[in-house]
């Protein structure tokens, strides 16, 4: 791949990422509008032509690793393992 093609590819990637960010913001705004309609109607579900939306509380349980580390640092160290990952970054 030539340097010109690399430059074009990198610029295209940045452009696509920008479009994705704009679309995610638009999707969030539309989500907020649907949630507001649910609150207004006092319902956890809406349904229309070919779609259904629900918004309700879900209970879950998660392990609090910070508290565990504070209370049992020796065990935390014994059962922790280091990992290595590769990070790809393209910026302006």
VMD Tcl script that draws the C-alpha trace (Angstrom):
set ca {
  {0.00 0.00 0.00}
  {1.44 3.36 -0.97}
  {1.71 6.29 1.46}
  {-1.04 8.03 -0.51}
  {-3.35 5.02 -0.04}
  {-2.45 4.85 3.65}
  {-3.27 8.55 4.07}
  {-6.59 8.09 2.28}
  {-7.44 5.02 4.35}
  {-6.63 6.79 7.63}
  {-8.69 9.85 6.66}
  {-11.57 7.60 5.59}
  {-11.39 5.81 8.95}
  {-11.51 9.10 10.84}
  {-14.45 10.24 8.72}
  {-16.39 7.02 9.33}
  {-15.70 7.23 13.08}
  {-17.03 10.78 13.05}
  {-20.20 9.64 11.26}
  {-20.60 6.83 13.79}
  {-20.32 9.31 16.67}
  {-22.95 11.54 15.06}
  {-25.28 8.59 14.49}
  {-24.78 7.37 18.07}
  {-25.70 10.85 19.34}
  {-28.80 10.85 17.12}
  {-29.74 7.35 18.33}
  {-29.36 8.50 21.95}
  {-31.62 11.50 21.32}
  {-34.26 9.28 19.72}
  {-33.97 6.82 22.61}
  {-34.53 9.68 25.06}
  {-37.67 10.72 23.15}
  {-39.09 7.19 23.39}
  {-38.22 7.00 27.09}
  {-39.94 10.35 27.65}
  {-43.05 9.01 25.88}
  {-43.00 5.99 28.19}
  {-42.72 8.20 31.27}
  {-45.50 10.44 29.97}
  {-47.76 7.41 29.48}
  {-46.64 5.69 32.69}
  {-45.69 2.48 30.86}
  {-42.65 0.23 30.53}
  {-43.47 -0.78 26.94}
  {-44.43 0.84 23.66}
  {-45.34 -0.93 20.45}
  {-45.89 0.22 16.91}
  {-45.86 -1.04 13.34}
  {-43.12 -3.67 13.35}
  {-41.33 -2.55 16.52}
  {-41.55 -2.83 20.31}
  {-39.61 -0.94 22.97}
  {-39.35 -1.80 26.67}
  {-37.66 0.12 29.47}
  {-37.66 -1.43 32.90}
  {-35.43 -1.95 35.90}
  {-33.35 -5.12 35.96}
  {-31.73 -6.34 39.19}
  {-28.23 -7.77 38.95}
  {-25.34 -8.67 41.19}
  {-21.74 -7.74 40.47}
  {-18.48 -8.55 42.18}
  {-16.95 -5.49 43.85}
  {-13.26 -6.05 43.12}
  {-12.20 -2.73 44.69}
  {-13.79 -3.59 48.03}
  {-12.42 -7.14 47.85}
  {-8.92 -5.80 47.14}
  {-9.19 -3.38 50.07}
  {-10.37 -6.10 52.46}
  {-8.32 -9.04 51.14}
  {-5.28 -7.66 49.34}
  {-3.34 -10.93 49.72}
  {-6.08 -13.02 48.10}
  {-6.64 -10.40 45.43}
  {-2.95 -10.55 44.49}
  {-2.99 -14.33 44.54}
  {-5.90 -14.57 42.09}
  {-5.12 -11.57 39.86}
  {-3.25 -11.99 36.62}
  {-1.63 -9.45 34.37}
  {-2.74 -9.29 30.77}
  {-1.36 -7.55 27.72}
  {-3.50 -6.18 24.92}
  {-2.77 -4.26 21.74}
  {-4.38 -0.88 21.34}
  {-4.91 0.66 17.88}
  {-5.26 4.44 17.88}
  {-5.70 6.83 14.98}
  {-6.06 10.47 15.95}
  {-5.98 13.89 14.39}
}
mol new
graphics top color blue
foreach p $ca { graphics top sphere $p radius 0.5 }
foreach p [lrange $ca 0 end-1] q [lrange $ca 1 end] { graphics top cylinder $p $q radius 0.2 }
display resetview
